[in-house]
Amino acid sequence: MRLNPKSRRKSDYKQSPGVLMPIVNVKRCEGKGDCLTVCPENVFEIRTIDAADFDDLNLLQKFKLRVHGMQVAYTPNADACRACGLCVTACPEKAITLGRKN
Protein backbone atom coordinates (compact mmCIF):
# COMPACT_ATOMS: atom_id res chain seq x y z
CA MET A 1 0.00 0.00 0.00
CA ARG A 2 1.40 3.38 -1.01
CA LEU A 3 1.09 6.37 1.30
CA ASN A 4 -0.71 9.36 -0.18
CA PRO A 5 1.94 12.12 -0.04
CA LYS A 6 -0.69 14.82 0.41
CA SER A 7 -1.94 13.20 3.64
CA ARG A 8 1.38 13.09 5.52
CA ARG A 9 1.42 14.26 9.13
CA LYS A 10 3.97 16.73 10.52
CA SER A 11 5.53 13.85 12.46
CA ASP A 12 6.33 12.16 9.11
CA TYR A 13 8.78 14.91 8.17
CA LYS A 14 12.44 14.79 9.06
CA GLN A 15 13.26 18.52 9.06
CA SER A 16 11.72 21.94 9.38
CA PRO A 17 11.09 23.67 6.05
CA GLY A 18 14.22 25.02 4.38
CA VAL A 19 16.88 23.07 6.29
CA LEU A 20 17.44 20.55 3.51
CA MET A 21 16.56 21.05 -0.11
CA PRO A 22 16.23 18.82 -3.15
CA ILE A 23 19.08 19.07 -5.63
CA VAL A 24 18.24 18.01 -9.19
CA ASN A 25 21.04 16.75 -11.42
CA VAL A 26 19.89 18.02 -14.83
CA LYS A 27 22.43 15.71 -16.48
CA ARG A 28 20.28 12.78 -15.33
CA CYS A 29 16.77 14.28 -15.16
CA GLU A 30 14.36 13.35 -17.96
CA GLY A 31 11.47 15.53 -16.76
CA LYS A 32 9.07 12.64 -16.20
CA GLY A 33 7.46 14.46 -13.27
CA ASP A 34 7.37 11.71 -10.65
CA CYS A 35 8.89 14.19 -8.17
CA LEU A 36 6.14 16.68 -8.94
CA THR A 37 3.47 14.04 -8.32
CA VAL A 38 4.73 12.84 -4.94
CA CYS A 39 5.90 16.10 -3.37
CA PRO A 40 3.48 17.19 -0.62
CA GLU A 41 5.02 20.68 -0.47
CA ASN A 42 4.82 21.59 -4.20
CA VAL A 43 8.57 22.16 -4.39
CA PHE A 44 9.00 21.07 -8.03
CA GLU A 45 8.05 22.26 -11.47
CA ILE A 46 8.75 20.60 -14.81
CA ARG A 47 9.80 23.00 -17.54
CA THR A 48 12.16 23.52 -20.45
CA ILE A 49 15.80 23.38 -19.40
CA ASP A 50 17.51 26.75 -18.96
CA ALA A 51 19.99 27.66 -21.70
CA ALA A 52 22.91 27.85 -19.24
CA ASP A 53 22.14 24.36 -17.89
CA PHE A 54 21.79 23.00 -21.43
CA ASP A 55 25.15 24.48 -22.47
CA ASP A 56 26.87 22.60 -19.60
CA LEU A 57 25.76 19.21 -20.96
CA ASN A 58 27.92 16.99 -23.15
CA LEU A 59 26.75 15.94 -26.62
CA LEU A 60 25.19 12.66 -25.49
CA GLN A 61 23.33 14.35 -22.62
CA LYS A 62 22.01 17.03 -24.98
CA PHE A 63 20.77 14.36 -27.38
CA LYS A 64 19.07 12.44 -24.55
CA LEU A 65 17.40 15.61 -23.32
CA ARG A 66 16.10 16.44 -26.81
CA VAL A 67 14.60 12.96 -27.05
CA HIS A 68 12.80 13.60 -23.75
CA GLY A 69 11.35 16.93 -24.86
CA MET A 70 13.93 19.29 -23.29
CA GLN A 71 12.01 19.07 -19.98
CA VAL A 72 13.67 18.85 -16.55
CA ALA A 73 12.66 19.38 -12.94
CA TYR A 74 13.45 22.63 -11.16
CA THR A 75 12.83 23.54 -7.52
CA PRO A 76 11.38 27.07 -7.35
CA ASN A 77 9.90 26.36 -3.90
CA ALA A 78 12.92 24.58 -2.40
CA ASP A 79 12.54 26.53 0.88
CA ALA A 80 9.29 24.63 1.52
CA CYS A 81 11.05 21.22 1.47
CA ARG A 82 10.63 19.21 4.68
CA ALA A 83 13.03 16.41 3.68
CA CYS A 84 10.43 13.66 3.50
CA GLY A 85 12.51 12.02 0.73
CA LEU A 86 9.57 11.01 -1.46
CA CYS A 87 11.10 12.76 -4.47
CA VAL A 88 14.41 10.94 -4.05
CA THR A 89 12.62 7.59 -3.93
CA ALA A 90 10.24 8.39 -6.80
CA CYS A 91 12.82 9.59 -9.33
CA PRO A 92 13.45 6.76 -11.83
CA GLU A 93 16.71 8.37 -13.00
CA LYS A 94 18.07 8.86 -9.46
CA ALA A 95 18.56 12.53 -10.35
CA ILE A 96 17.48 13.98 -6.98
CA THR A 97 19.39 14.17 -3.71
CA LEU A 98 18.71 16.09 -0.52
CA GLY A 99 21.36 18.54 0.63
CA ARG A 100 21.89 21.29 3.14
CA LYS A 101 20.98 24.80 2.14
CA ASN A 102 24.08 27.00 1.73
For each residue, the residues with C-beta under 8 A, 3 or more apart:
1:
2:
3: 7 8
4: 7 8
5: 8 38 39 40 84 86
6: 40
7: 3 4
8: 3 4 5 12 13 40 84
9: 12
10: 13
11:
12: 8 9 84
13: 8 10 82 83 84
14: 20 82 83 84 85
15: 19 20 81 82 83
16: 19 82
17: 41 79 80 81 82
18: 21 78 79 80 81 101
19: 15 16 83 100 101
20: 14 15 81 83 98 99 100 101
21: 18 75 78 79 81 98 99 100 101
22: 35 43 44 75 78 81 87 88 96 97 98
23: 75 96 97 98 99
24: 29 35 72 73 74 75 95 96
25: 28 29 95 96 97
26: 29 49 53 56 57 72 95
27: 57 61 95
28: 25 93 94 95
29: 24 25 26 72 73 91 93 95 96
30: 64 65 68 71 72 92 93 95
31: 46 68 69 70 71 72 73
32: 68 92 93
33: 36 37 44 46 73
34: 37 38 87 90 91 92
35: 22 24 38 39 43 44 73 87 90 91 96
36: 33 39 44 45 46 73
37: 33 34 90
38: 5 34 35 86 87 89 90
39: 5 35 36 42 43 44 86 87
40: 5 6 8 82 84 86
41: 17 77 80 81 82
42: 39 77 80
43: 22 35 39 75 76 77 78 80 81 87
44: 22 33 35 36 39 73 74 75 77 87
45: 36 73 74 75 76
46: 31 33 36 71 72 73 74
47: 71 72 74
48: 70 71 72
49: 26 53 54 65 70 71 72
50: 53 54
51: 54 55
52: 55 56
53: 26 49 50 56 57 72
54: 49 50 51 57 62 65 70
55: 51 52
56: 26 52 53
57: 26 27 53 54 61 62 65
58: 61 62
59: 62 63
60: 63 64
61: 27 57 58 64 65
62: 54 57 58 59 65 66
63: 59 60 66 67
64: 30 60 61 67 68
65: 30 49 54 57 61 62 68 70 72
66: 62 63 69 70
67: 63 64
68: 30 31 32 64 65 71
69: 31 66
70: 31 48 49 54 65 66
71: 30 31 46 47 48 49 68
72: 24 26 29 30 31 46 47 48 49 53 65
73: 24 29 31 33 35 36 44 45 46 95 96
74: 24 44 45 46 47
75: 21 22 23 24 43 44 45 78 81
76: 43 45
77: 41 42 43 44 80 81
78: 18 21 22 43 75 81 101
79: 17 18 21 101
80: 17 18 41 42 43 77
81: 15 17 18 20 21 22 41 43 75 77 78 98
82: 13 14 15 16 17 40 41
83: 13 14 15 19 20 98
84: 5 8 12 13 14 40
85: 14 88 89 98
86: 5 38 39 40 89 90
87: 22 34 35 38 39 43 44 90 91 96
88: 22 85 91 96 97 98
89: 38 85 86
90: 34 35 37 38 86 87
91: 29 34 35 87 88 94 95 96
92: 30 32 34
93: 28 29 30 32
94: 28 91
95: 24 25 26 27 28 29 30 73 91
96: 22 23 24 25 29 35 73 87 88 91
97: 22 23 25 88
98: 20 21 22 23 81 83 85 88
99: 20 21 23
100: 19 20 21
101: 18 19 20 21 78 79
102:
